[in-house]
Amino acid sequence: MTDTSRFPPGLLFREDGHVTDWVLSALVDGEEALLSAEATAHVDSCEECGARLGAMAHGVFALEAEVQEWAKAERARAPFPMVAFGMVGLGLVLGSVGFAVMRGDEWRELPHRALTLWRWAKALVPWLFERMPVLPMVAWGLSVLLIVAVGLAFVARELSKQERLS
């Protein structure tokens, strides 16, 4: 490690001879490589700096525990909505079917078809999700199967074309 990757001497020690909070923060973060051997030796031998290091580490770990508790409470309060998975699945199904069916000049009708599908989806989706809460998972599973089936059909078609050419 070069000297430019270490703390400059002015950041290591205070005027009273003890290490700065920068040094203690680097030690708490496990960044001893940024410090000089003199600064780490001082923290090891000085009771006041050792106590400051302990207090800083305690504060960091206490804050980490509080953040973890808060995150756990937030996940319990607002889990990811299953409707989002259903909408993604529905989009995958519609997109896969649309691309599998399109050929020739039919792509010009795609905006009209998409608008029609959007209108139907806006009308039907709230009604379906109120009555069938498992629908998003089923739609996602079917969309994955459909995508795999379309992909396999495409690969089989390409392989048969190559066999005919050779």
NULUMDREN-989772 format. One line per field, with one value per atom (N, C-alpha, C, O): x negated, y, z negated; residue in three letters. Coordinates in Angstrom, 2 decimals, padded with zeros to 5 digits. Each point is the difference from the previous one (the first is absolute). Layout:
x = c(X, ...) .
y = c(Y, ...) .
z = c(Z, ...) .
rest = c(ALA, ...) .
END
This chain:
x = c(-000.85, 000.85, -000.89, -000.98, 001.31, -000.81, 000.41, 001.05, -001.90, 000.29, 001.20, 000.64, -000.30, 001.15, 001.31, 001.04, -001.06, 001.23, 000.18, 000.90, -001.74, 000.10, 000.50, -000.03, 000.50, 000.41, -001.22, -001.08, 001.23, -001.12, -000.29, 000.90, -002.12, -000.37, 000.89, 000.20, 000.31, 000.84, 001.33, 000.63, -000.20, 001.26, -000.18, 000.98, -002.21, -000.23, 000.08, 000.62, -001.25, -000.08, 000.56, -000.14, 000.79, 000.49, -001.16, -001.09, 001.35, -001.03, -000.41, -001.13, 002.06, -000.32, -000.74, -000.28, -000.03, -000.78, 000.82, -000.56, 001.87, 000.85, 000.43, -000.05, 000.48, 000.41, 001.33, 000.78, -000.55, 001.24, 001.14, -000.20, 001.40, 001.16, -000.09, 000.58, -001.31, -000.21, -000.71, 000.37, -001.36, -000.76, 000.91, 000.00, 000.76, 000.90, 001.06, 000.35, 000.17, 000.99, -000.60, 000.65, -001.88, -000.67, -000.20, 000.15, -000.48, -000.17, 001.32, 000.05, 001.03, 001.31, 000.42, 000.60, -000.94, 000.36, -000.95, 000.22, -001.27, -000.94, -000.98, -000.52, 000.27, -000.89, -001.35, -000.47, -000.14, -001.29, -001.09, -000.99, 001.14, -001.02, -000.13, -001.03, 002.05, -000.06, -000.83, -000.34, 000.03, -000.62, -001.48, -000.46, -000.26, -001.41, -000.11, 000.92, -002.04, -000.23, -000.03, 000.41, -000.88, -000.07, 001.40, 000.21, 000.76, 001.36, 000.67, 000.65, -000.80, 000.62, -000.66, 000.67, -001.97, -000.69, 000.47, 000.14, 000.11, 000.48, 001.37, 000.24, 000.66, 001.34, -000.11, 000.75, -001.68, -000.17, -000.53, 000.34, -001.16, -000.64, 000.69, -000.24, 001.08, 000.61, 001.40, 000.84, -000.60, 001.30, 001.11, 001.10, -001.39, 001.02, 000.42, 001.19, -002.17, 000.32, 000.69, 000.88, -001.28, 000.67, 001.45, 000.88, -000.62, 001.37, 000.82, 001.16, -001.76, 000.70, 000.30, 001.07, -002.02, 000.22, 001.15, 000.85, -000.82, 001.09, 001.35, 000.99, -000.94, 001.26, 000.46, 001.19, -002.14, 000.36, 000.49, 001.00, -001.68, 000.42, 001.36, 000.84, -000.61, 001.29, 001.12, 001.07, -001.34, 001.00, 000.32, 001.16, -002.18, 000.21, 000.82, 000.94, -001.28, 000.72, 001.42, 000.91, -000.72, 001.35, 000.86, 001.17, -001.75, 000.73, 000.34, 001.09, -002.03, 000.26, 001.17, 000.85, -000.80, 001.10, 001.33, 001.02, -001.02, 001.22, 000.47, 001.20, -002.13, 000.36, 000.57, 000.97, -001.55, 000.51, 001.41, 000.85, -000.61, 001.34, 001.01, 001.12, -001.52, 000.89, 000.33, 001.15, -002.18, 000.22, 000.93, 000.86, -001.03, 000.87, 001.44, 000.93, -000.74, 001.35, 000.62, 001.20, -001.99, 000.52, 000.41, 001.02, -001.82, 000.36, 001.28, 000.82, -000.64, 001.22, 001.21, 001.11, -001.33, 001.10, 000.46, 001.20, -002.12, 000.35, -000.75, -001.00, 001.47, -000.67, 000.22, 000.90, -001.72, 000.12, 001.33, 000.33, 000.45, 001.34, -000.06, -000.75, 001.55, 000.05, 000.61, -000.25, 001.04, 000.61, -001.08, 000.18, -001.30, -001.08, -000.53, -000.29, 000.16, -000.44, 001.01, -000.37, 001.64, 001.04, -000.05, 000.16, -000.37, -000.06, -001.22, 000.09, -001.21, -001.20, 000.26, -000.35, 000.95, 000.31, 000.95, -000.19, 001.21, 000.96, -000.70, 000.27, -001.14, -000.75, -000.89, -000.11, -000.54, -000.84, 000.82, -000.41, 001.55, 000.86, 000.46, -000.12, 000.65, 000.50, -001.11, 000.18, -001.34, -001.12, -000.48, -000.31, 000.22, -000.46, 000.97, -000.40, 001.68, 001.00, -000.03, 000.08, -000.18, -000.02, -001.17, 000.17, -001.35, -001.16, 000.01, -000.52, 001.10, 000.06, 000.99, -000.21, 001.27, 001.05, -000.33, 000.40, -001.13, -000.26, -000.86, -000.99, 001.39, -000.82, 000.48, 001.13, -001.98, 000.36, 000.24, -000.74, 001.80, 000.32, 000.90, 000.47, -000.24, 000.89, -000.57, 000.74, -002.03, -000.59, 000.59, -000.04, 000.58, 000.59, 001.26, 000.38, 000.27, 001.21, -000.31, 000.91, -002.17, -000.37, 000.46, 000.52, -000.68, 000.48, 001.50, 000.43, 000.36, 001.44, 000.30, 000.84, -001.53, 000.21, -000.43, 000.68, -001.79, -000.48, 001.00, 000.26, 000.29, 000.99, 001.25, 000.56, -000.13, 001.16, -000.26, 000.83, -002.01, -000.36, -000.07, 000.42, -000.96, -000.10, 001.39, 000.21, 000.72, 001.36, 000.65, 000.64, -000.80, 000.56, -000.65, 000.68, -002.00, -000.71, 000.45, 000.21, -000.06, 000.46, 001.38, 000.30, 000.52, 001.35, 000.04, 000.75, -001.55, 000.11, -000.91, 000.38, -001.56, -000.98, 000.51, -000.12, 000.66, 000.47, 001.07, -000.01, 000.92, 001.06, -000.59, 000.41, -001.36, -000.60, -000.80, 000.09, -000.88, -000.85, 000.81, -000.45, 001.62, 000.85, 000.54, 000.15, 000.13, 000.63, -000.99, 000.30, -001.47, -000.96, -001.39, -000.79, 000.47, -001.29, -001.19, -001.14, 001.37, -001.10, -000.32, -000.99, 001.81, -000.18, -001.39, -000.55, -000.03, -001.33, -001.04, -000.82, 000.84, -000.98, 000.26, -000.94, 002.18, 000.34, -000.39, -000.56, 000.86, -000.34, -001.51, -000.47, -000.27, -001.45, -000.52, -000.84, 001.33, -000.44, 000.32, -000.82, 002.03, 000.38, -000.82, -000.35, 000.04, -000.80, -001.41, -000.56, 000.00, -001.33, 000.05, -000.86, 001.87, 000.14, 000.20, -000.56, 001.35, 000.24, -001.28, -000.29, -000.48, -001.25, -000.96, -000.65, 000.56, -000.87, 000.48, -000.80, 002.12, 000.54, -000.26, -000.38, 000.59, -000.26, -001.48, -000.36, -000.49, -001.44, -000.41, -000.79, 001.33, -000.31, 000.53, -000.67, 001.86, 000.55, -000.87, -000.23, -000.25, -000.87, -001.30, -000.46, -000.13, -001.25, 000.23, -000.81, 001.92, 000.30, 000.19, -000.47, 001.14, 000.21, -001.33, -000.23, -000.63, -001.30, -000.86, -000.70, 000.75, -000.77, 000.51, -000.79, 002.11, 000.54, -000.36, -000.23, 000.18, -000.43, -001.45, -000.34, -000.50, -001.41, -000.18, -000.86, 001.67, -000.10, 000.43, -000.59, 001.62, 000.45, -001.04, -000.15, -000.57, -001.01, -001.24, -000.68, 000.39, -001.23, 000.22, -000.95) .
y = c(-001.17, 001.17, 001.23, 000.07, 000.89, 001.21, 000.99, -000.14, 001.14, 001.00, 000.86, 000.55, -000.43, 000.82, -000.67, 000.66, -001.95, -000.68, -000.05, -000.66, 001.35, 000.07, 001.37, 000.96, -000.89, 001.30, 000.91, -000.46, 001.73, 000.93, 000.20, -000.15, 000.48, 000.14, 000.97, -000.19, 001.21, 000.97, -000.57, 000.58, -001.70, -000.61, -001.09, -000.56, 000.26, -001.11, 000.42, -000.69, 001.80, 000.38, 001.39, 000.90, -000.74, 001.31, 000.76, -000.53, 001.78, 000.83, -000.52, 000.22, -000.91, -000.51, -001.35, -000.57, 000.06, -001.22, -001.26, -001.06, 001.13, -001.17, -000.08, 000.99, -002.18, -000.17, 000.70, 000.24, 000.09, 000.69, -001.01, -001.21, 001.75, -000.86, -000.69, -001.06, 001.66, -000.63, -001.35, -000.99, 000.97, -001.23, -001.04, -001.17, 001.60, -000.93, -000.54, -001.18, 002.03, -000.43, -001.03, -000.98, 001.21, -000.95, -001.34, -001.05, 001.08, -001.25, -000.75, -001.22, 001.95, -000.63, -000.63, -001.07, 001.74, -000.51, -001.08, -000.56, 000.26, -001.03, 000.46, -000.81, 002.10, 000.58, 000.36, 001.13, -002.06, 000.27, 000.32, 000.66, -001.11, 000.25, 001.49, 000.43, 000.35, 001.44, 000.74, 001.17, -001.84, 000.65, -000.35, -001.02, 001.88, -000.28, -000.95, -000.10, -000.57, -000.91, 000.77, -000.52, 001.76, 000.83, 000.28, -000.03, 000.30, 000.31, -001.24, 000.10, -001.24, -001.21, -000.41, -000.48, 000.67, -000.32, 000.92, -000.42, 001.69, 000.93, -000.42, 000.03, -000.44, -000.43, -001.23, -000.13, -000.77, -001.21, 000.31, -000.70, 001.74, 000.27, 001.09, 000.08, 000.74, 001.12, -000.37, -000.43, 000.59, -000.34, 000.91, -000.46, 001.75, 000.95, -000.30, -000.01, -000.22, -000.29, -001.36, -000.17, -000.78, -001.30, 000.11, -000.65, 001.50, 000.22, 000.70, -000.35, 001.33, 000.68, -000.96, 000.06, -000.97, -000.99, -000.93, -000.31, -000.12, -000.87, 000.69, -000.61, 001.88, 000.74, 000.17, -000.12, 000.40, 000.17, -001.32, -000.02, -001.07, -001.31, -000.39, -000.53, 000.81, -000.30, 000.78, -000.53, 001.80, 000.82, -000.53, 000.00, -000.43, -000.53, -001.28, -000.17, -000.73, -001.27, 000.19, -000.71, 001.66, 000.29, 000.56, -000.35, 001.23, 000.57, -001.09, -000.01, -000.90, -001.09, -000.86, -000.39, 000.10, -000.80, 000.74, -000.61, 001.92, 000.78, 000.02, -000.10, 000.23, 000.02, -001.35, -000.06, -001.03, -001.32, -000.20, -000.58, 001.04, -000.11, 000.82, -000.45, 001.65, 000.84, -000.66, 000.00, -000.56, -000.66, -001.20, -000.23, -000.52, -001.16, 000.45, -000.63, 001.70, 000.52, 000.51, -000.19, 000.84, 000.51, -001.14, 000.08, -001.14, -001.15, -000.65, -000.43, 000.36, -000.60, 000.89, -000.49, 001.80, 000.94, 000.07, 000.07, -000.09, 000.18, -001.00, 000.35, -001.60, -000.97, 000.34, 000.76, -001.34, 000.26, -000.53, -001.16, 001.96, -000.44, -001.09, 000.10, -001.12, -001.11, 000.44, -000.61, 001.67, 000.48, 000.41, -000.14, 000.64, 000.40, -001.20, 000.11, -001.25, -001.20, -000.40, -000.42, 000.54, -000.33, 000.89, -000.47, 001.74, 000.92, -000.28, 000.06, -000.37, -000.34, -001.29, -000.10, -000.88, -001.26, 000.21, -000.56, 001.36, 000.28, 000.70, -000.31, 001.23, 000.68, -000.95, 000.10, -001.02, -000.98, -000.90, -000.30, -000.13, -000.86, 000.73, -000.51, 001.71, 000.75, 000.33, -000.08, 000.45, 000.31, -001.22, 000.09, -001.21, -001.23, -000.45, -000.35, 000.37, -000.40, 000.96, -000.42, 001.69, 000.99, -000.18, 000.05, -000.27, -000.17, -001.34, -000.11, -000.91, -001.31, 000.02, -000.69, 001.46, 000.02, 000.96, -000.24, 001.30, 001.02, -000.54, -000.70, 001.04, -000.31, 000.89, 000.48, -000.27, 000.83, 001.44, 000.58, 000.00, 001.41, 000.20, 001.11, -002.15, 000.13, 000.90, 000.44, -000.16, 000.84, 001.40, 000.71, -000.30, 001.33, 000.13, 001.10, -002.21, 000.01, -000.11, 000.05, -000.19, -000.20, 001.12, -000.30, 001.58, 001.04, -000.11, 000.18, -000.47, -000.14, -001.21, 000.09, -001.19, -001.19, 000.26, -000.42, 001.10, 000.29, 000.89, -000.21, 001.19, 000.87, -000.78, 000.22, -001.12, -000.83, -000.89, -000.12, -000.52, -000.84, 000.81, -000.46, 001.67, 000.86, 000.32, -000.02, 000.32, 000.32, -001.21, 000.13, -001.30, -001.22, -000.28, -000.35, 000.51, -000.27, 000.97, -000.41, 001.69, 000.97, -000.36, 000.24, -000.81, -000.35, -001.30, -000.11, -000.87, -001.33, -000.25, -000.73, 001.32, -000.34, 000.28, -000.88, 002.05, 000.20, -001.01, -000.49, 000.18, -000.96, -001.38, -000.68, 000.25, -001.33, -000.09, -001.00, 002.02, -000.07, 000.05, -000.51, 001.12, 000.00, -001.40, -000.40, -000.34, -001.31, -001.15, -001.07, 001.26, -001.09, 000.50, 000.38, -000.37, 000.53, -000.85, 000.47, -001.70, -000.86, 000.22, -000.54, 001.30, 000.22, 000.53, -000.46, 001.39, 000.48, -001.11, -000.03, -000.88, -001.08, -000.95, -000.45, 000.17, -000.89, 000.66, -000.65, 001.94, 000.71, 000.02, -000.17, 000.39, 000.02, -001.37, -000.10, -000.95, -001.35, -000.34, -000.57, 000.91, -000.27, 000.82, -000.48, 001.72, 000.82, -000.55, 000.02, -000.52, -000.61, -001.24, -000.19, -000.64, -001.19, 000.38, -000.64, 001.66, 000.43, 000.52, -000.30, 001.08, 000.52, -001.14, 000.01, -000.98, -001.15, -000.77, -000.41, 000.20, -000.75, 000.73, -000.62, 001.93, 000.78, -000.05, -000.13, 000.23, -000.09, -001.35, -000.07, -000.99, -001.34, -000.20, -000.62, 001.13, -000.11, 000.76, -000.47, 001.62, 000.79, -000.75, -000.07, -000.50, -000.74, -001.22, -000.29, -000.42, -001.17, 000.40, -000.70, 001.81, 000.47, 000.35, -000.34, 001.03, 000.38, -001.24, -000.05, -000.93, -001.22, -000.76, -000.54, 000.50, -000.70, 000.74, -000.63, 001.96, 000.77, -000.33, -000.18, 000.10, -000.30, -001.41, -000.23, -000.71, -001.38, -000.07, -000.73, 001.49, 000.00, 000.62, -000.42, 001.43, 000.66, -000.87, 000.11, -000.94, -000.80, -001.33, -000.77) .
z = c(000.00, 000.00, 000.00, -000.75, 001.58, 000.08, -001.07, -000.63, 000.43, -001.03, 000.36, -000.90, 002.18, 000.38, -000.37, 000.00, -000.32, -000.38, -001.52, -000.49, -000.23, -001.46, -000.43, 000.78, -002.01, -000.55, -000.09, -000.36, 000.69, -000.17, -001.49, -000.83, 000.49, -001.42, -000.78, -001.20, 001.84, -000.69, -000.47, -000.89, 001.46, -000.41, -001.05, -000.49, 000.14, -000.93, -001.47, -000.80, 000.45, -001.41, -000.23, 000.83, -001.99, -000.43, -000.64, -000.16, -000.19, -000.63, -001.37, -000.44, -000.25, -001.33, 000.04, -001.06, 002.25, 000.13, 000.18, 000.30, -000.45, 000.19, 001.47, 000.73, -000.31, 001.39, 000.25, -000.92, 002.19, 000.38, 000.15, -000.01, 000.14, 000.24, 001.36, 000.20, 000.73, 001.30, -000.17, 000.63, -001.48, -000.25, -000.65, 000.39, -001.37, -000.69, 000.95, -000.05, 000.91, 000.99, 000.96, 000.34, 000.08, 000.89, -000.70, 000.63, -001.90, -000.75, -000.15, 000.14, -000.43, -000.13, 001.33, 000.02, 001.08, 001.32, 000.51, 001.07, -001.83, 000.42, 001.06, 000.76, -000.70, 001.01, -000.60, 000.17, -000.85, -000.64, 001.01, -000.35, 001.58, 001.02, 000.31, 000.52, -000.85, 000.24, -001.05, 000.18, -001.26, -001.15, -000.10, 000.51, -001.18, -000.26, -001.19, -000.81, 000.72, -001.13, -001.31, -001.04, 001.09, -001.20, -000.55, -001.21, 002.10, -000.44, -000.60, -001.04, 001.67, -000.55, -001.31, -000.91, 000.81, -001.26, -001.12, -001.14, 001.47, -001.01, -000.52, -001.21, 002.11, -000.43, -000.89, -000.97, 001.29, -000.81, -001.40, -000.95, 000.83, -001.28, -000.83, -001.21, 001.80, -000.70, -000.50, 000.79, -002.08, -000.57, 000.52, 000.31, -000.22, 000.46, 001.44, 000.32, 000.56, 001.40, 000.13, 000.85, -001.67, 000.00, -000.42, 000.57, -001.58, -000.45, 001.08, 000.23, 000.43, 001.10, 001.14, 000.61, -000.32, 001.05, -000.38, 000.84, -002.09, -000.46, 000.09, 000.41, -000.79, 000.06, 001.45, 000.30, 000.59, 001.40, 000.59, 000.73, -001.03, 000.51, -000.55, 000.72, -002.01, -000.61, 000.70, 000.27, 000.01, 000.68, 001.39, 000.42, 000.30, 001.35, -000.06, 000.78, -001.69, -000.08, -000.52, 000.42, -001.33, -000.49, 001.13, 000.13, 000.67, 001.13, 001.02, 000.56, -000.33, 000.94, -000.47, 000.80, -002.09, -000.54, 000.15, 000.33, -000.57, 000.14, 001.46, 000.27, 000.65, 001.42, 000.41, 000.76, -001.25, 000.32, -000.56, 000.67, -001.89, -000.58, 000.80, 000.24, 000.16, 000.79, 001.34, 000.43, 000.23, 001.30, -000.15, 000.85, -001.92, -000.25, -000.21, 000.52, -001.27, -000.23, 001.29, 000.23, 000.61, 001.28, 000.92, 000.68, -000.64, 000.85, -000.49, 000.80, -002.12, -000.55, 000.25, 000.22, -000.24, 000.17, 001.45, 000.27, 000.66, 001.41, 000.87, 000.62, -000.56, 000.86, 001.47, 000.34, 000.50, 001.44, 000.50, -000.26, 000.95, 000.42, 001.06, 000.97, -001.16, 000.95, 001.33, 001.03, -001.06, 001.24, 000.99, 001.21, -001.71, 000.89, 000.78, 001.19, -001.86, 000.70, 001.07, 001.09, -001.42, 000.96, 001.23, 001.12, -001.34, 001.12, 000.89, 001.22, -001.85, 000.78, 000.78, 001.18, -001.83, 000.68, 001.16, 001.08, -001.31, 001.07, 001.16, 001.17, -001.48, 001.05, 000.78, 001.22, -001.93, 000.68, 000.91, 001.12, -001.61, 000.82, 001.25, 001.11, -001.30, 001.14, 000.99, 001.21, -001.74, 000.89, 000.75, 001.19, -001.86, 000.65, 001.08, 001.11, -001.44, 001.00, 001.18, 001.15, -001.45, 001.08, 000.94, 001.22, -001.76, 000.86, 000.72, 001.11, -001.73, 000.65, 001.17, 001.00, -001.13, 001.01, 001.15, 001.14, -001.44, 001.03, 001.13, -000.22, 001.42, 001.17, 001.14, 000.00, 000.95, 001.15, -000.40, -000.79, 001.36, -000.25, -001.22, -000.24, -000.51, -001.15, -001.09, -000.88, 000.92, -001.03, 000.02, -001.01, 002.17, 000.09, -000.85, -000.40, 000.15, -000.82, -001.49, -000.83, 000.48, -001.39, -000.93, -001.07, 001.43, -000.93, -000.28, -001.14, 002.17, -000.21, -000.90, -000.90, 001.14, -000.83, -001.44, -000.94, 000.77, -001.35, -000.74, -001.18, 001.88, -000.62, -000.38, -001.07, 001.93, -000.30, -001.21, -000.89, 000.87, -001.14, -001.29, -001.06, 001.16, -001.18, -000.55, -001.21, 002.10, -000.45, -000.67, -001.05, 001.64, -000.60, -001.35, -000.96, 000.90, -001.26, -001.09, -001.14, 001.48, -000.99, -000.53, -001.17, 002.02, -000.42, -000.81, -000.97, 001.37, -000.60, -001.19, -000.92, 000.91, -001.03, -001.42, -000.84, 000.54, -001.39, -000.40, -001.13, 002.03, -000.31, -000.25, -000.95, 001.78, -000.17, -001.29, -000.71, 000.40, -001.18, -001.30, -001.02, 001.06, -001.19, -000.27, -001.16, 002.21, -000.15, -000.03, -000.54, 001.11, 000.08, -000.42, 000.87, -002.16, -000.43, 000.44, -000.03, 000.44, 000.42, 001.48, 000.51, 000.18, 001.43, 000.38, 001.00, -001.75, 000.41, 000.06, 000.92, -001.88, 000.03, 001.16, 000.66, -000.40, 001.12, 001.32, 000.88, -000.74, 001.24, 000.21, 001.12, -002.19, 000.13, 000.42, 000.90, -001.53, 000.36, 001.44, 000.72, -000.30, 001.39, 000.98, 001.08, -001.45, 000.91, 000.15, 001.09, -002.17, 000.10, 000.89, 000.85, -001.06, 000.85, 001.46, 000.89, -000.65, 001.38, 000.64, 001.15, -001.89, 000.55, 000.31, 001.05, -001.94, 000.25, 001.22, 000.83, -000.72, 001.14, 001.31, 000.99, -000.98, 001.22, 000.35, 001.17, -002.17, 000.25, 000.56, 000.94, -001.51, 000.50, 001.42, 000.83, -000.55, 001.35, 001.00, 001.11, -001.50, 000.87, 000.27, 001.14, -002.18, 000.17, 000.89, 000.88, -001.09, 000.83, 001.45, 000.91, -000.68, 001.37, 000.66, 001.16, -001.89, 000.56, 000.29, 001.01, -001.90, 000.22, 001.22, 000.78, -000.60, 001.16, 001.29, 001.03, -001.07, 001.17, 000.35, 001.17, -002.20, 000.25, 000.55, 000.85, -001.33, 000.50, 001.46, 000.79, -000.43, 001.39, 000.93, 001.14, -001.65, 000.83, 000.18, 001.03, -001.98, 000.12, 000.65, 000.16) .
rest = c(MET, MET, MET, MET, THR, THR, THR, THR, ASP, ASP, ASP, ASP, THR, THR, THR, THR, SER, SER, SER, SER, ARG, ARG, ARG, ARG, PHE, PHE, PHE, PHE, PRO, PRO, PRO, PRO, PRO, PRO, PRO, PRO, GLY, GLY, GLY, GLY, LEU, LEU, LEU, LEU, LEU, LEU, LEU, LEU, PHE, PHE, PHE, PHE, ARG, ARG, ARG, ARG, GLU, GLU, GLU, GLU, ASP, ASP, ASP, ASP, GLY, GLY, GLY, GLY, HIS, HIS, HIS, HIS, VAL, VAL, VAL, VAL, THR, THR, THR, THR, ASP, ASP, ASP, ASP, TRP, TRP, TRP, TRP, VAL, VAL, VAL, VAL, LEU, LEU, LEU, LEU, SER, SER, SER, SER, ALA, ALA, ALA, ALA, LEU, LEU, LEU, LEU, VAL, VAL, VAL, VAL, ASP, ASP, ASP, ASP, GLY, GLY, GLY, GLY, GLU, GLU, GLU, GLU, GLU, GLU, GLU, GLU, ALA, ALA, ALA, ALA, LEU, LEU, LEU, LEU, LEU, LEU, LEU, LEU, SER, SER, SER, SER, ALA, ALA, ALA, ALA, GLU, GLU, GLU, GLU, ALA, ALA, ALA, ALA, THR, THR, THR, THR, ALA, ALA, ALA, ALA, HIS, HIS, HIS, HIS, VAL, VAL, VAL, VAL, ASP, ASP, ASP, ASP, SER, SER, SER, SER, CYS, CYS, CYS, CYS, GLU, GLU, GLU, GLU, GLU, GLU, GLU, GLU, CYS, CYS, CYS, CYS, GLY, GLY, GLY, GLY, ALA, ALA, ALA, ALA, ARG, ARG, ARG, ARG, LEU, LEU, LEU, LEU, GLY, GLY, GLY, GLY, ALA, ALA, ALA, ALA, MET, MET, MET, MET, ALA, ALA, ALA, ALA, HIS, HIS, HIS, HIS, GLY, GLY, GLY, GLY, VAL, VAL, VAL, VAL, PHE, PHE, PHE, PHE, ALA, ALA, ALA, ALA, LEU, LEU, LEU, LEU, GLU, GLU, GLU, GLU, ALA, ALA, ALA, ALA, GLU, GLU, GLU, GLU, VAL, VAL, VAL, VAL, GLN, GLN, GLN, GLN, GLU, GLU, GLU, GLU, TRP, TRP, TRP, TRP, ALA, ALA, ALA, ALA, LYS, LYS, LYS, LYS, ALA, ALA, ALA, ALA, GLU, GLU, GLU, GLU, ARG, ARG, ARG, ARG, ALA, ALA, ALA, ALA, ARG, ARG, ARG, ARG, ALA, ALA, ALA, ALA, PRO, PRO, PRO, PRO, PHE, PHE, PHE, PHE, PRO, PRO, PRO, PRO, MET, MET, MET, MET, VAL, VAL, VAL, VAL, ALA, ALA, ALA, ALA, PHE, PHE, PHE, PHE, GLY, GLY, GLY, GLY, MET, MET, MET, MET, VAL, VAL, VAL, VAL, GLY, GLY, GLY, GLY, LEU, LEU, LEU, LEU, GLY, GLY, GLY, GLY, LEU, LEU, LEU, LEU, VAL, VAL, VAL, VAL, LEU, LEU, LEU, LEU, GLY, GLY, GLY, GLY, SER, SER, SER, SER, VAL, VAL, VAL, VAL, GLY, GLY, GLY, GLY, PHE, PHE, PHE, PHE, ALA, ALA, ALA, ALA, VAL, VAL, VAL, VAL, MET, MET, MET, MET, ARG, ARG, ARG, ARG, GLY, GLY, GLY, GLY, ASP, ASP, ASP, ASP, GLU, GLU, GLU, GLU, TRP, TRP, TRP, TRP, ARG, ARG, ARG, ARG, GLU, GLU, GLU, GLU, LEU, LEU, LEU, LEU, PRO, PRO, PRO, PRO, HIS, HIS, HIS, HIS, ARG, ARG, ARG, ARG, ALA, ALA, ALA, ALA, LEU, LEU, LEU, LEU, THR, THR, THR, THR, LEU, LEU, LEU, LEU, TRP, TRP, TRP, TRP, ARG, ARG, ARG, ARG, TRP, TRP, TRP, TRP, ALA, ALA, ALA, ALA, LYS, LYS, LYS, LYS, ALA, ALA, ALA, ALA, LEU, LEU, LEU, LEU, VAL, VAL, VAL, VAL, PRO, PRO, PRO, PRO, TRP, TRP, TRP, TRP, LEU, LEU, LEU, LEU, PHE, PHE, PHE, PHE, GLU, GLU, GLU, GLU, ARG, ARG, ARG, ARG, MET, MET, MET, MET, PRO, PRO, PRO, PRO, VAL, VAL, VAL, VAL, LEU, LEU, LEU, LEU, PRO, PRO, PRO, PRO, MET, MET, MET, MET, VAL, VAL, VAL, VAL, ALA, ALA, ALA, ALA, TRP, TRP, TRP, TRP, GLY, GLY, GLY, GLY, LEU, LEU, LEU, LEU, SER, SER, SER, SER, VAL, VAL, VAL, VAL, LEU, LEU, LEU, LEU, LEU, LEU, LEU, LEU, ILE, ILE, ILE, ILE, VAL, VAL, VAL, VAL, ALA, ALA, ALA, ALA, VAL, VAL, VAL, VAL, GLY, GLY, GLY, GLY, LEU, LEU, LEU, LEU, ALA, ALA, ALA, ALA, PHE, PHE, PHE, PHE, VAL, VAL, VAL, VAL, ALA, ALA, ALA, ALA, ARG, ARG, ARG, ARG, GLU, GLU, GLU, GLU, LEU, LEU, LEU, LEU, SER, SER, SER, SER, LYS, LYS, LYS, LYS, GLN, GLN, GLN, GLN, GLU, GLU, GLU, GLU, ARG, ARG, ARG, ARG, LEU, LEU, LEU, LEU, SER, SER, SER, SER) .
END
